[in-house]
Amino acid sequence: MFAANFDVAGIRLPDGAPAARWIRRDGPFNGVLPFRYLGADDLAGPSHTGRPAAHSWYEPSPL
């Protein structure tokens, strides 16, 4: 079982656009996501909870 408090606003594409429109999953998942990790920006500011956050940068990639 995987459980997380995941703020999709912190996931960015290379052009800086939020990737939230790309991320959706209902039900169980066994597989890989079609993204390649590029790095993180720790100057993103506070999250929705007010705690420090980072934006993670990804680019779409073929499976």
Jmol script that loads the backbone (N, CA, C; Angstrom):
load data "model"
ATOM      1  N   MET A   1       0.841  -1.173   0.000  1.00  0.00           N
ATOM      2  CA  MET A   1       0.000   0.000   0.000  1.00  0.00           C
ATOM      3  C   MET A   1       0.890   1.241   0.000  1.00  0.00           C
ATOM      4  N   PHE A   2       0.508   2.231  -0.773  1.00  0.00           N
ATOM      5  CA  PHE A   2       1.216   3.499  -0.824  1.00  0.00           C
ATOM      6  C   PHE A   2       0.239   4.599  -0.426  1.00  0.00           C
ATOM      7  N   ALA A   3       0.631   5.424   0.512  1.00  0.00           N
ATOM      8  CA  ALA A   3      -0.187   6.563   0.922  1.00  0.00           C
ATOM      9  C   ALA A   3       0.700   7.781   0.970  1.00  0.00           C
ATOM     10  N   ALA A   4       0.200   8.910   0.466  1.00  0.00           N
ATOM     11  CA  ALA A   4       1.019  10.123   0.428  1.00  0.00           C
ATOM     12  C   ALA A   4       0.141  11.360   0.466  1.00  0.00           C
ATOM     13  N   ASN A   5       0.700  12.420   0.981  1.00  0.00           N
ATOM     14  CA  ASN A   5       0.107  13.745   0.869  1.00  0.00           C
ATOM     15  C   ASN A   5       0.868  14.415  -0.260  1.00  0.00           C
ATOM     16  N   PHE A   6       0.299  14.415  -1.442  1.00  0.00           N
ATOM     17  CA  PHE A   6       0.992  14.807  -2.657  1.00  0.00           C
ATOM     18  C   PHE A   6       0.376  16.076  -3.227  1.00  0.00           C
ATOM     19  N   ASP A   7       1.159  17.137  -3.290  1.00  0.00           N
ATOM     20  CA  ASP A   7       0.689  18.414  -3.838  1.00  0.00           C
ATOM     21  C   ASP A   7       1.127  18.518  -5.291  1.00  0.00           C
ATOM     22  N   VAL A   8       0.207  18.268  -6.227  1.00  0.00           N
ATOM     23  CA  VAL A   8       0.563  18.274  -7.649  1.00  0.00           C
ATOM     24  C   VAL A   8       0.989  19.649  -8.147  1.00  0.00           C
ATOM     25  N   ALA A   9       0.713  20.703  -7.395  1.00  0.00           N
ATOM     26  CA  ALA A   9       1.139  22.040  -7.808  1.00  0.00           C
ATOM     27  C   ALA A   9       2.652  22.163  -7.827  1.00  0.00           C
ATOM     28  N   GLY A  10       3.363  21.286  -7.127  1.00  0.00           N
ATOM     29  CA  GLY A  10       4.814  21.334  -7.079  1.00  0.00           C
ATOM     30  C   GLY A  10       5.504  20.550  -8.184  1.00  0.00           C
ATOM     31  N   ILE A  11       4.742  19.929  -9.068  1.00  0.00           N
ATOM     32  CA  ILE A  11       5.318  19.162 -10.173  1.00  0.00           C
ATOM     33  C   ILE A  11       5.281  20.034 -11.423  1.00  0.00           C
ATOM     34  N   ARG A  12       6.453  20.278 -11.996  1.00  0.00           N
ATOM     35  CA  ARG A  12       6.578  21.200 -13.132  1.00  0.00           C
ATOM     36  C   ARG A  12       7.161  20.524 -14.361  1.00  0.00           C
ATOM     37  N   LEU A  13       6.737  20.989 -15.537  1.00  0.00           N
ATOM     38  CA  LEU A  13       7.315  20.572 -16.809  1.00  0.00           C
ATOM     39  C   LEU A  13       8.491  21.494 -17.125  1.00  0.00           C
ATOM     40  N   PRO A  14       9.344  21.137 -18.101  1.00  0.00           N
ATOM     41  CA  PRO A  14      10.525  21.951 -18.392  1.00  0.00           C
ATOM     42  C   PRO A  14      10.224  23.418 -18.696  1.00  0.00           C
ATOM     43  N   ASP A  15       9.046  23.711 -19.245  1.00  0.00           N
ATOM     44  CA  ASP A  15       8.703  25.109 -19.548  1.00  0.00           C
ATOM     45  C   ASP A  15       8.165  25.864 -18.339  1.00  0.00           C
ATOM     46  N   GLY A  16       8.112  25.204 -17.162  1.00  0.00           N
ATOM     47  CA  GLY A  16       7.630  25.833 -15.946  1.00  0.00           C
ATOM     48  C   GLY A  16       6.152  25.646 -15.686  1.00  0.00           C
ATOM     49  N   ALA A  17       5.429  25.090 -16.640  1.00  0.00           N
ATOM     50  CA  ALA A  17       3.988  24.873 -16.477  1.00  0.00           C
ATOM     51  C   ALA A  17       3.732  23.752 -15.473  1.00  0.00           C
ATOM     52  N   PRO A  18       2.682  23.882 -14.661  1.00  0.00           N
ATOM     53  CA  PRO A  18       2.343  22.790 -13.744  1.00  0.00           C
ATOM     54  C   PRO A  18       1.992  21.526 -14.522  1.00  0.00           C
ATOM     55  N   ALA A  19       2.408  20.388 -14.038  1.00  0.00           N
ATOM     56  CA  ALA A  19       2.135  19.111 -14.698  1.00  0.00           C
ATOM     57  C   ALA A  19       0.852  18.471 -14.192  1.00  0.00           C
ATOM     58  N   ALA A  20       0.089  19.156 -13.378  1.00  0.00           N
ATOM     59  CA  ALA A  20      -1.107  18.572 -12.763  1.00  0.00           C
ATOM     60  C   ALA A  20      -2.068  18.022 -13.810  1.00  0.00           C
ATOM     61  N   ARG A  21      -2.141  18.638 -14.955  1.00  0.00           N
ATOM     62  CA  ARG A  21      -3.062  18.153 -15.983  1.00  0.00           C
ATOM     63  C   ARG A  21      -2.646  16.787 -16.513  1.00  0.00           C
ATOM     64  N   TRP A  22      -1.398  16.393 -16.291  1.00  0.00           N
ATOM     65  CA  TRP A  22      -0.876  15.124 -16.777  1.00  0.00           C
ATOM     66  C   TRP A  22      -1.020  14.007 -15.747  1.00  0.00           C
ATOM     67  N   ILE A  23      -1.297  14.334 -14.509  1.00  0.00           N
ATOM     68  CA  ILE A  23      -1.248  13.345 -13.430  1.00  0.00           C
ATOM     69  C   ILE A  23      -2.653  13.035 -12.941  1.00  0.00           C
ATOM     70  N   ARG A  24      -3.071  11.802 -13.128  1.00  0.00           N
ATOM     71  CA  ARG A  24      -4.351  11.360 -12.604  1.00  0.00           C
ATOM     72  C   ARG A  24      -4.334   9.844 -12.535  1.00  0.00           C
ATOM     73  N   ARG A  25      -4.785   9.337 -11.441  1.00  0.00           N
ATOM     74  CA  ARG A  25      -4.860   7.887 -11.287  1.00  0.00           C
ATOM     75  C   ARG A  25      -5.974   7.548 -10.331  1.00  0.00           C
ATOM     76  N   ASP A  26      -6.858   6.686 -10.763  1.00  0.00           N
ATOM     77  CA  ASP A  26      -7.927   6.162  -9.916  1.00  0.00           C
ATOM     78  C   ASP A  26      -7.715   4.656  -9.796  1.00  0.00           C
ATOM     79  N   GLY A  27      -7.630   4.161  -8.589  1.00  0.00           N
ATOM     80  CA  GLY A  27      -7.479   2.731  -8.380  1.00  0.00           C
ATOM     81  C   GLY A  27      -6.030   2.284  -8.322  1.00  0.00           C
ATOM     82  N   PRO A  28      -5.818   0.976  -8.257  1.00  0.00           N
ATOM     83  CA  PRO A  28      -4.474   0.415  -8.135  1.00  0.00           C
ATOM     84  C   PRO A  28      -3.596   0.755  -9.334  1.00  0.00           C
ATOM     85  N   PHE A  29      -2.290   0.765  -9.113  1.00  0.00           N
ATOM     86  CA  PHE A  29      -1.341   1.061 -10.184  1.00  0.00           C
ATOM     87  C   PHE A  29      -0.118   0.171 -10.056  1.00  0.00           C
ATOM     88  N   ASN A  30       0.202  -0.537 -11.108  1.00  0.00           N
ATOM     89  CA  ASN A  30       1.424  -1.346 -11.201  1.00  0.00           C
ATOM     90  C   ASN A  30       2.088  -0.980 -12.513  1.00  0.00           C
ATOM     91  N   GLY A  31       3.078  -0.141 -12.456  1.00  0.00           N
ATOM     92  CA  GLY A  31       3.730   0.256 -13.689  1.00  0.00           C
ATOM     93  C   GLY A  31       4.696   1.394 -13.469  1.00  0.00           C
ATOM     94  N   VAL A  32       5.010   2.083 -14.540  1.00  0.00           N
ATOM     95  CA  VAL A  32       5.916   3.218 -14.490  1.00  0.00           C
ATOM     96  C   VAL A  32       5.189   4.457 -14.994  1.00  0.00           C
ATOM     97  N   LEU A  33       5.634   5.603 -14.547  1.00  0.00           N
ATOM     98  CA  LEU A  33       5.060   6.856 -15.018  1.00  0.00           C
ATOM     99  C   LEU A  33       5.877   7.371 -16.196  1.00  0.00           C
ATOM    100  N   PRO A  34       5.230   8.017 -17.166  1.00  0.00           N
ATOM    101  CA  PRO A  34       5.939   8.466 -18.369  1.00  0.00           C
ATOM    102  C   PRO A  34       6.635   9.815 -18.186  1.00  0.00           C
ATOM    103  N   PHE A  35       7.463   9.933 -17.143  1.00  0.00           N
ATOM    104  CA  PHE A  35       8.180  11.175 -16.865  1.00  0.00           C
ATOM    105  C   PHE A  35       9.627  10.866 -16.514  1.00  0.00           C
ATOM    106  N   ARG A  36      10.528  11.793 -16.827  1.00  0.00           N
ATOM    107  CA  ARG A  36      11.941  11.689 -16.440  1.00  0.00           C
ATOM    108  C   ARG A  36      12.247  12.842 -15.497  1.00  0.00           C
ATOM    109  N   TYR A  37      12.808  12.531 -14.342  1.00  0.00           N
ATOM    110  CA  TYR A  37      13.135  13.529 -13.324  1.00  0.00           C
ATOM    111  C   TYR A  37      14.287  14.402 -13.793  1.00  0.00           C
ATOM    112  N   LEU A  38      14.129  15.733 -13.707  1.00  0.00           N
ATOM    113  CA  LEU A  38      15.166  16.678 -14.117  1.00  0.00           C
ATOM    114  C   LEU A  38      15.863  17.345 -12.946  1.00  0.00           C
ATOM    115  N   GLY A  39      15.202  17.458 -11.809  1.00  0.00           N
ATOM    116  CA  GLY A  39      15.791  18.113 -10.651  1.00  0.00           C
ATOM    117  C   GLY A  39      14.728  18.796  -9.816  1.00  0.00           C
ATOM    118  N   ALA A  40      15.172  19.588  -8.845  1.00  0.00           N
ATOM    119  CA  ALA A  40      14.239  20.243  -7.934  1.00  0.00           C
ATOM    120  C   ALA A  40      14.651  21.687  -7.678  1.00  0.00           C
ATOM    121  N   ASP A  41      13.685  22.492  -7.276  1.00  0.00           N
ATOM    122  CA  ASP A  41      13.888  23.895  -6.934  1.00  0.00           C
ATOM    123  C   ASP A  41      13.436  24.076  -5.493  1.00  0.00           C
ATOM    124  N   ASP A  42      14.375  24.261  -4.583  1.00  0.00           N
ATOM    125  CA  ASP A  42      14.010  24.384  -3.170  1.00  0.00           C
ATOM    126  C   ASP A  42      13.602  25.797  -2.787  1.00  0.00           C
ATOM    127  N   LEU A  43      13.494  26.694  -3.744  1.00  0.00           N
ATOM    128  CA  LEU A  43      13.052  28.068  -3.481  1.00  0.00           C
ATOM    129  C   LEU A  43      11.592  28.275  -3.870  1.00  0.00           C
ATOM    130  N   ALA A  44      10.831  27.206  -3.907  1.00  0.00           N
ATOM    131  CA  ALA A  44       9.441  27.261  -4.350  1.00  0.00           C
ATOM    132  C   ALA A  44       8.531  28.005  -3.376  1.00  0.00           C
ATOM    133  N   GLY A  45       8.932  28.109  -2.116  1.00  0.00           N
ATOM    134  CA  GLY A  45       8.077  28.756  -1.127  1.00  0.00           C
ATOM    135  C   GLY A  45       7.277  27.730  -0.354  1.00  0.00           C
ATOM    136  N   PRO A  46       6.326  28.180   0.436  1.00  0.00           N
ATOM    137  CA  PRO A  46       5.560  27.256   1.273  1.00  0.00           C
ATOM    138  C   PRO A  46       4.568  26.420   0.458  1.00  0.00           C
ATOM    139  N   SER A  47       4.289  25.227   0.973  1.00  0.00           N
ATOM    140  CA  SER A  47       3.282  24.360   0.362  1.00  0.00           C
ATOM    141  C   SER A  47       1.884  24.802   0.808  1.00  0.00           C
ATOM    142  N   HIS A  48       0.877  24.028   0.426  1.00  0.00           N
ATOM    143  CA  HIS A  48      -0.496  24.336   0.837  1.00  0.00           C
ATOM    144  C   HIS A  48      -0.679  24.249   2.352  1.00  0.00           C
ATOM    145  N   THR A  49       0.259  23.596   3.043  1.00  0.00           N
ATOM    146  CA  THR A  49       0.179  23.503   4.506  1.00  0.00           C
ATOM    147  C   THR A  49       0.937  24.633   5.197  1.00  0.00           C
ATOM    148  N   GLY A  50       1.679  25.440   4.403  1.00  0.00           N
ATOM    149  CA  GLY A  50       2.467  26.514   4.974  1.00  0.00           C
ATOM    150  C   GLY A  50       3.901  26.117   5.297  1.00  0.00           C
ATOM    151  N   ARG A  51       4.219  24.835   5.138  1.00  0.00           N
ATOM    152  CA  ARG A  51       5.572  24.340   5.404  1.00  0.00           C
ATOM    153  C   ARG A  51       6.449  24.531   4.169  1.00  0.00           C
ATOM    154  N   PRO A  52       7.769  24.556   4.322  1.00  0.00           N
ATOM    155  CA  PRO A  52       8.659  24.699   3.173  1.00  0.00           C
ATOM    156  C   PRO A  52       8.422  23.588   2.142  1.00  0.00           C
ATOM    157  N   ALA A  53       8.572  23.935   0.883  1.00  0.00           N
ATOM    158  CA  ALA A  53       8.316  22.977  -0.197  1.00  0.00           C
ATOM    159  C   ALA A  53       9.357  23.144  -1.290  1.00  0.00           C
ATOM    160  N   ALA A  54       9.361  22.219  -2.206  1.00  0.00           N
ATOM    161  CA  ALA A  54      10.223  22.284  -3.392  1.00  0.00           C
ATOM    162  C   ALA A  54       9.381  21.931  -4.607  1.00  0.00           C
ATOM    163  N   HIS A  55       9.680  22.550  -5.731  1.00  0.00           N
ATOM    164  CA  HIS A  55       9.081  22.126  -6.989  1.00  0.00           C
ATOM    165  C   HIS A  55       9.986  21.067  -7.593  1.00  0.00           C
ATOM    166  N   SER A  56       9.404  20.014  -8.079  1.00  0.00           N
ATOM    167  CA  SER A  56      10.155  18.967  -8.766  1.00  0.00           C
ATOM    168  C   SER A  56       9.925  19.122 -10.260  1.00  0.00           C
ATOM    169  N   TRP A  57      10.987  19.031 -11.035  1.00  0.00           N
ATOM    170  CA  TRP A  57      10.930  19.245 -12.478  1.00  0.00           C
ATOM    171  C   TRP A  57      11.030  17.903 -13.204  1.00  0.00           C
ATOM    172  N   TYR A  58      10.094  17.666 -14.118  1.00  0.00           N
ATOM    173  CA  TYR A  58      10.040  16.440 -14.908  1.00  0.00           C
ATOM    174  C   TYR A  58       9.784  16.792 -16.352  1.00  0.00           C
ATOM    175  N   GLU A  59      10.146  15.889 -17.247  1.00  0.00           N
ATOM    176  CA  GLU A  59       9.765  16.029 -18.643  1.00  0.00           C
ATOM    177  C   GLU A  59       9.064  14.749 -19.069  1.00  0.00           C
ATOM    178  N   PRO A  60       8.079  14.881 -19.950  1.00  0.00           N
ATOM    179  CA  PRO A  60       7.432  13.673 -20.464  1.00  0.00           C
ATOM    180  C   PRO A  60       8.463  12.818 -21.203  1.00  0.00           C
ATOM    181  N   SER A  61       8.350  11.518 -21.066  1.00  0.00           N
ATOM    182  CA  SER A  61       9.247  10.612 -21.771  1.00  0.00           C
ATOM    183  C   SER A  61       8.462   9.386 -22.201  1.00  0.00           C
ATOM    184  N   PRO A  62       8.901   8.762 -23.279  1.00  0.00           N
ATOM    185  CA  PRO A  62       8.183   7.547 -23.725  1.00  0.00           C
ATOM    186  C   PRO A  62       8.384   6.413 -22.713  1.00  0.00           C
ATOM    187  N   LEU A  63       7.427   5.536 -22.669  1.00  0.00           N
ATOM    188  CA  LEU A  63       7.529   4.385 -21.750  1.00  0.00           C
ATOM    189  C   LEU A  63       8.461   3.341 -22.297  1.00  0.00           C
TER     190      LEU A  63
END
end "model"
wireframe off; spacefill off
backbone 0.3
color backbone group
